[in-house]
Each structure stands twice: as structure tokens, then as C-alpha cells.
């Protein structure tokens, strides 16, 4: 059974086209999750414009492997690929203290 009444569906049709903001407003006004409202809008075939995707402007991304290599180099641990062994983690812990 749908939680959307015919009145709610009619309201969605009248307020089309929709954006993330209008969907969020409808969701809050009717006690529904935003994802449910977006899904309902799309299933009804109404126009929906998603919010623009954000792009990180925080600079270069550092990979985990680069961090591991830097730790290995700083602590003179063996240079190999993969995560740290238990013994290597103990060395790191000792050097932090």
C-alpha cells in the first residue's frame, strides 16, 4: 500500500517541475523521506532536476598507499606493498609515544 494519497500525488503534479529543494519541502511537509519523494516524482514521470554534484576543491588527493609508503620510509620499515603487519603496527605505536 502506498503512503501517497491521491491528494499528495495531485499536489506533486501541480507543483511540477521539481528540483531537490521542492522535493525536500514536500518531504518535510508530509513527514516523508526525501529519497521517497524523489522516487515518487520520477515514477510519476514528472520532471525532476537533481541538485548539482559538488566537486572537491581541496587540492590534490593523497592515496592510502602514498601515506603507507611515507610511514614506512620515515620509520625505516621494509618497503613492500600492502597493509602493515602487526609487528609494523607495534613499531608505529612505539614511535608515536
N, C-alpha and C positions, 0 to 999 in steps of 0.2 A: 504494500500500500504506500502510495506517495505521500510525503509530508506537504506537498504543494497543492493548495486548494485551487479551484478554478479562478477565484478572485486573485490569488497570488500570480497565477500564470497570466491573467489578463493585465495585471499591473506591469509585469515584465514586458509584455508585448507593447503596451502603451509607452513605456519609457525607453524603448529601443531607439537607437543603437546603444550598446552598453560598453563601458570601459571597466577597468579594475575598480575604480572609485565608485561607480554606480552600483556595481555588483556588491561591493563591500557595504555600501549604505543600505542596500536591500537586505543583505545578510544580517546586519546588526539590527535593523528594524523588525526582522521576523525571527530572530533567535536561531539563525541557521549558520552553518559553517560556510565561509567564503568559497571554498572549493566546490561545495554542493551547488551553490548558486551559479557559479561559472559553468559547471557541468550542465545544469538545467538550461541555462541560456543557450549553450551550444546544442543541446539535444532538441531544443525547440526550433533550431535553425535561425535564431536571431543573430544579428551582427554583434560581434564582440571584439574589442581591441584590447589585447593584453598590455600590461604595463611594460614599458621598455626595460630590457635587460640592462643591469648595471655592469659597467666594465671597471675592473680594478685599475686604479691609477697609483697604486702604492709602490711602483717601481718593479725592479726585477724580482722574479720569484726564485727562492732558493729551494733546491730539491733536497729531500731527505738524504740521498746518497752523498751530496756535497757536504752536508753537516757531519755525517758519519765519517767521511774522509778527513775532514778538518779535525775532528776529535781524535781520530787515530793518529794523525800526524803530530798534533800537539802533545799527546801523551806517549808518543813513541810506541804505539801498539802496531801489531803486524798489519800491513796493508793488504787487505783482502776484501772481497765483496760480501755483502750480506749484513745481517744484524749483528749486534755484539753478543759474544758468548757470556756466560755467567762470570767467568774469570775476568773478562774485559770490563764488565759492568762493575765488578768489585774494585778494579783499578780506578775507574772513573769516580766511583763513590769516595774512595780514599783521597783522591786528588781534589775533590770538592770540599772536604772537611778541613 
